[in-house]
Amino acid sequence: MHLKKNRKIYLVMGFTDMRKQINGLAQIAEAKKPKKLLSGNYFLFYQRWREWFYL
């Protein structure tokens, strides 16, 4: 995975249900950081046991 250098990575605090699709994750990210969702930045979601994550 190649990340762009001029982008920010936001860690979404709390545990995320990884069964959610992209729309559910987008709703969580928008609730945490309004107006940042379509900015091209990255959001990092953790599973409960921190074995998996989505970026």
PENORCOR-V803429 format. One record per residue. N is the residue number from 1. RES is the residue in one letter. SS is DSSP state (H for helix, E for strand, - for the rest). OMEGA is omega in whole degrees, -180 to 180 (999 if undefined). BURIAL is b if it has 24 or more other C-alpha atoms within 12 Angstrom, else e. Layout:
N/RES/SS/OMEGA/BURIAL, N/RES/SS/OMEGA/BURIAL
This chain:
1/M/-/178/e, 2/H/-/178/e, 3/L/-/178/e, 4/K/-/-174/e, 5/K/-/-174/e, 6/N/-/180/e, 7/R/-/176/e, 8/K/-/175/e, 9/I/E/179/e, 10/Y/E/175/e, 11/L/E/180/e, 12/V/E/-175/b, 13/M/E/-178/e, 14/G/E/-179/e, 15/F/E/-176/e, 16/T/-/174/b, 17/D/-/-174/e, 18/M/-/174/e, 19/R/-/179/e, 20/K/-/176/e, 21/Q/-/-176/e, 22/I/H/180/e, 23/N/H/178/e, 24/G/H/178/e, 25/L/H/178/b, 26/A/H/178/b, 27/Q/H/178/e, 28/I/H/-179/b, 29/A/H/-180/b, 30/E/H/178/e, 31/A/H/-179/e, 32/K/H/-176/e, 33/K/-/179/e, 34/P/-/178/e, 35/K/-/178/e, 36/K/-/-171/e, 37/L/-/-177/e, 38/L/-/-177/e, 39/S/-/-178/e, 40/G/-/178/e, 41/N/-/-177/e, 42/Y/E/176/b, 43/F/E/-178/b, 44/L/E/-180/b, 45/F/E/178/b, 46/Y/E/171/e, 47/Q/-/-176/e, 48/R/-/-177/e, 49/W/-/179/e, 50/R/-/175/e, 51/E/-/-178/e, 52/W/-/172/e, 53/F/E/175/e, 54/Y/E/176/b, 55/L/-/999/e
